[in-house]
Amino acid sequence: MTIKRITFLQELLGLFGLQERVHLAWISSAEAQKFVEVVTAFTEKIKSLGPNPLPAYRDAPRAALAAAAH
């Protein structure tokens, strides 16, 4: 069921160009090194994709910082 939901989520996010920003990996609690590798690889992938391409979300942190500064 999880694979089905993730596939649906990726398709849905694909409408916004965000399908590559979701990742599913099965990792046991005994596989600490695998967890580190998966998280590191996914973090690098997200960084290489750049900021969120949706303008409303890309600009939201800036707007929040500007509002907090005043």
N, C-alpha and C positions, 0 to 999 in steps of 0.2 A: 504494500500500500504506500509506503514512503517513496519508493522509486516513482510510482505513478504520480504522486503529489508533486515531487520535485520536477518531473518532466512537465507537468501542467504549469508549474510556476515558471519554469524556464521559457515555455512557449508564451505565457502571458507577459513575462518581462521582455520577451523578444519584440513585442509590439512597441516597446519604448527603447529598444536597443540596449537592454540591460541583461540579456540572457547569460552572458559570460560572468556575471557577478554573483552567481549562485553555484555552490559546490557542495556535493555530498560525498562523504567518505565514511566507510565503516571501520572504526578503530576500537580495539579492545582497551580496557583500562590498563592492561598490562603492556600496551604498546606505546610507551611514552615517546620513544624516539620517532616512531611513525607519526604520531600526533604533531611533534615539532616539525617534521619534514613537510607534512601536508599543510599545516598552517603557514609555514614559511613560504612554501611554493605559491599558495593561494594569495598571500599578502603581496608577494612580488608581482603576481599576475594582475592584481587589482591596481597596484602602483603603476604598472606599465600601461594599463587602460586609461589612466588619467582620472580627472575629476568626474563626478556624476554628470552625464551629458544633459540631464534635464535642467533647464535654466532655473526653474522655481526652486529646486533643491540645491543646485550648484551655488546660487546666490544667497540662499537662506542663512548660512552661517555668517556671512558678511553683514547682512541686514540685522541679525541678532546682536552681533558685536557692536554695530553702530548704535543700535537702540540702547544697549547696556552702557555705552560710553556717555550717553547724555543724561 
